Amino acid sequence: MCQRCGALIKAIDAYLAKADDDLSETLDDAGFVKPKKTVKDAAALEDELAEALERETKYFRAKAKKVVDLEAFAKEWPEVIEGDNADEQLAKLFVDDFKKNIPSLAAGYVKKIDPQLTVKTITARTTAWASEWGETLGRLMKLETHKEIEQLLTDTLKDGKGIAEFTQALIDGGIRSERYRARAAALTETLRAHSVAQQEALIQNPAVEKKEWVHTGAYRNTPRENHEAMNGVIVPKDEPFVLEGADGVTYYPMYPRDSNLPPGESVNCHCIHRGIVNADVLGLPLEERKRLQQAAIDEDDGEWEKELDARNKAKAGIEE
């Protein structure tokens, strides 16, 4: 890497490090549990994602250097992308991160309401989500890379430039693009894990009957008006919110940053949801609250099994 590029990256990293301090305070004020650890975990995931994306860029550069001209590379493009396994690497990073952090986050959210309760197991629904969404993220990020390179390939051919210019453009564009993509994904998915863990905590906590959407303001981004309008909306804890999207589409998220929301409604969203407590249940003996907690887990696992069975039958074309 050139000396000038290295200095630029150090300067940007210094700025981002200061922003991390601000983010930790913002998360704490907004009611996120373990704010300092959250920022640290997001930074660690960012580094791993950036390394995977950088390896992917190197793969394409190496493939481009092996052909005689850009037209030949364009013809080989379907075979080139076939050999790109970045989705598998990225998926593993996300899945491992979710499975490592969600249980401890769920425990933190449970204790915010009931300090005597612990989280000993995670529902089958949440466990399945970690695997499914992690794999989806890997595919989406690989597809994003392919689209960017295809556009670069098209533009370079249109301008009448050759393979050398195309390869150099890959190098120039990769100085910071992988890092910024990794940072956006890491922060979004780390906060999404908080939402999943919070929902897990609400399901397990027998003292919680309803949940409330809370708009927490902006962190270096302009608040979404439709998210501000959601502030204070209360629904039963096992039912979705109704969110009118900025695109005019009505969505039904279980929590902010639900993976069923489009990127425009989840990326850089810092909203949270919290439980509405039934004081009578919270006043029950600890052993009874533990029994109700396990009953809630068993009930949710049973509902998830039914949903999964219905989903599999639908895929197989089997009608109920």
N, C-alpha and C positions, 0 to 999 in steps of 0.2 A: 504494500500500500504506500502511496506517495506521502511525503512528510506533511504536505499541506492538508491532505485528506485526514491524516491522523490527528492533526491539530484541530480540525473542524469537528471530528467525532468527539474528542475530549471536551471541547467547549460545549457541545450539545449535551453530552452526558452530565457535565457539571450542572447545566441548567435543569435537566430532568431530575437530578438528584435533589435539588432544592424543591422542585415540584412535588417530589415524593413526600417531603416533610409536610407540605401543605395538604396533600391528599390524606395522609394519616390523620391529621387533625379534623379534616372535613368528615371523614368516615366516622370518627369517634363522635363528633357532634351529631351526626345523622342517626346514630344508634346501631351502627354495625359493630359486631363483636370482634375482638382481637384486631383492631385497626392497624397497629404496627406490623403484626405478623402478616396481615393481609397484603400490605404493600411489599413486604419482603418476599412473600410467596409469589406475588405477581411479577416482581423483578426477576426471580429465579426462573419462572415459567417463560418470561420474555427472552431470557438468555438462551434457553433450550430451543425455543421456537425459532429464534433468529439463526442459530447454528443450523437447524434443519433446513430453513429457507435458503441459507447461504450455500449449503451443500447442493440443494436443488439447482440454484443458479449456476454453480460450477459444473454440474452435470450437463446443462444445456450449452454452456460455453465450450466444454470439451467436445460435445457432439458437433457443434458448429465448426470447430477448427479442423475436423476430419474431412470436411467436404471441400470440393474445388471451387464452388461458387454458391451464391445465395439461392439460385433456382434449384440446385440439387438438394439443398437443405430443405426447401419448401416441399419438394417431392417426398423427402424422407420424414417429414414432420409427423405423420400418423404413427410411424414406427418409433420415432424419438419419444413422443409422449407416452407411448405404450410402455416404455422402459423406465418411466419416472415413478418411483415408489415413495415419493415424499408423503403421500397421503397416509401410508402405513406408519411412517415415522412420526408424523404430526399427531395422528390419532392416538398412538401409544402415549405420547406426552400428555395429551389432554385427559385421557382415561385414567392414567396413573395419578395425575394431579387431582382430579375429581375424587377418586376413591381414597386418596390420602387425606384430603382436607375436609370433605363434607361431613364425616362423622364427628370430628372435633368441633366444627362450626355448629353443627346441630346441637351438640352438647352445650355449647356456649349459649345458644338461643333458648334452649330449654331452661337453663339455670337463671336466665334473666327474669323469667316468670316464676319459676319454682326452684329455688336453690337446692332443695333436697333431692330432686329428681336427677337421674343420670341417663345417658343414652348408651345402652349396651349393644344394640343392634340397629340396623337401618332397614327400612321397608324394602321389599322386593321391587317396588315401583321406582324408588330412588336409585337403587343399585343398577337396575336395567337402564335408567336414564343416563347414568354416567357412561356406560358402554356405548349406547346407541348414539348419544349426542357427540361423544368424543370422536367416534368413527365418522359421523356426518361432518364435523368440523374439518377433519383431515381431508375429506373429499372436496369440500367447498374451497378450502385454501389452495389445494392443488389446481382446481379448476380456475381459480382466480389468477394463478400464475400463468397457466396456459393461455388464458385470454389476453393477458398483458403481453406475453411474448408473441402471440399470433398477431396482435395489433402492431407491435414493433416490426415484425417480419413484413407485414403488408405495407407499412409506411416506408420501410427501407427499400423494398422492391419498387414501390411507386416513385420514389425519388431517384431511382436508377443507381443506387449505391450497391456496394458489394459486400461479401462476407466479412471483410475486415472491419468495415464500418458497423455492420450488425453486431459483431462480437464486441467491439469497443463500446457500443451503446449498451450492451448487456452489463459490461463492467461498470460504466459510468452510472447507469441507473441503479446498480446494486450497492453503491456506497452506503446509502442509508435506507433504501426502500425496504429491505428485509427487516431492519431494526424497527422501523416505524410500524410496519404491518404486524410484527411480533408484539410490539408494545400495545397496540390497539386491541389485538386479540387476547393477549394475556390479561389486561385489565378488565375487558368486557367479560371474559369467561371466569375470572376470579370472582367478580361481583355477581355473576350469574350463579356461581356455586353457592354464594351467600344466600341468594333467593331460594335455591333448592333446599339448602340446609335449614333455612327459616321455615319453609313450608313443612319439611320433615319434622321440625320441632313442634310446630302447631298441631300436626296430625297426632303426634305422640303425647302431647300434653292434654290430659283430660280436663284441665281447668279452662282451656280455650275452646270457645264455641264459634266465634266469628273472627274475621281478620279485616284489617283496615289498610288501604293503600295510602302511603305517606310520600308526598313529594318533598324531597330534601334540598331543593335548590340546585345551583349549578356549580360544577367544578371545571373551570376553564372551558365552559361550553354554554351555549344559549339554551335556557330551559324550553322544553316542548310545551306549547300551550295546552295540548290535549292531556299531557301528564299532570300539568298543574291543575287541570279541571278534575282529575281523578283524586286529588288530595282529600282525604276524609271519607272516601267511599267505603262502605262496610258491606261485606257479604259473608255467608256461612264459610267456615274454614275449608270445607271440602268441595266448594263450588268456585267456578272461575269469576273473575271480574269481567266487566264488559267495557272494552276500550275502543273508542272511536279513533281509528288511525288517521294520521295526517294525510294518508292517501285516499281517505274516504271509505276504507274498508273497516268493518266491525270485527274486532278480534276478541277472543275469550281466553286471556292469560290467567293462569292460576296465581301468578305473582309477577312483579316487575322483572323484565329480562327473560320471561318465559321463552323457551326455545321455539315455541310456535309463533313468535312475533318476528316480523321482518327486521333486518338490520337497522332500518331507519327508526324503529321503535325500541331498540335494545342497546345498540352501540353507544357508549358514553352515557347511558342512563344510570343515574345514581339514586333513583327512588328505592324505597324499601316497603315491606308490608309487615305489620305487627299484629299480634294476637289481642283480642278483646277477652278479658278474663272474667270468669264466673267465680266470684269470691266464695260462694257456698262450696263449690267443688274444691277450690284451693284450700279450704278449711278442713277437708276430710283428713283422716289419719293417713300417714305416709304409706302404709302397706296397702290401703285401699286405692290411693292414687297410683301406686305401682301396678296394682292389678288392672286398673282402668287403662293405664298406659299400654300394658301388654295386650289388652283386649282391643285397643285401637289399632295396634300394629297388626294383630291377627285379622281384624276386619278389613284393613286396607290391603293386606296381602291377598285376602280372598277376593276382593273387588278387582285387584290387579290381575289375578289369575283368570277371572272371567273376561276382562277386557282383552287380555292377551290371547285367550282362546278364540274370542270373536274376531280379533284382528287376523289371526292365522287362518281361520275359516274363510274370511273374506278374501284373503290373498289366494287361497286355493279354489275360490269360486263356489264354496259350499254355503248354501242358504240355510238359515235357521228354520 
